[in-house]
């Protein structure tokens, strides 16, 4: 595919980052895949990030407040395999909201990287699909997940980067397979809302 991909649901173009993810649009679904041992994670133990450590991403830059929503389906075969909504503010400032096999059950997981990455599990998912949502207002971001696309479970709220970098954040889609032989992902029911959620913890 070309360097940029435009989705009718999004008011901004997407650009490829990292290794080839074979990104394509088929009907209303965006598909891609990670290759063996592809991931973005900076161990909190202090180990340096391997310069070759990366994963396929498809990202763009929305203006102002927003919510990016997608139903994520992932071929979860090995621990760490995941379909991800990804947020990028700087080289060592980024975050992931994942449907991940962690370690042997599909789980909503989050990672926020500020120099080094943290890692937290939220809740186990019944099946290989879940709705994920990233929201921004100012330099504040929120993660939510949903099993039906209607009622949302609050997962995390945080700040990332300076106000200027947060305003220019890239957001979009990623696939990872840190321990496995690859992971295919599908994103559908993609939706963009130009506002911050009315409530973070009330299911809306």
Secondary structure, DSSP 8 states (H G I E B T S, - for coil): --SEE--TT-SS-EEEESS----EEETTEEEEEEETTB-----TTS----TT----EEEE---SSEEEEEEEEE---STT-EEEEEEEEETTEEEEEEEEE-SSSEEEEEEEEESSB--EEEEE-SSSEEEEEEEEETTEEEEEEESSSSS-EEEEEEE-S-HHHHHT-EEEEEEEBSSSSEEEEEEEEEEEESS--S-SSS--
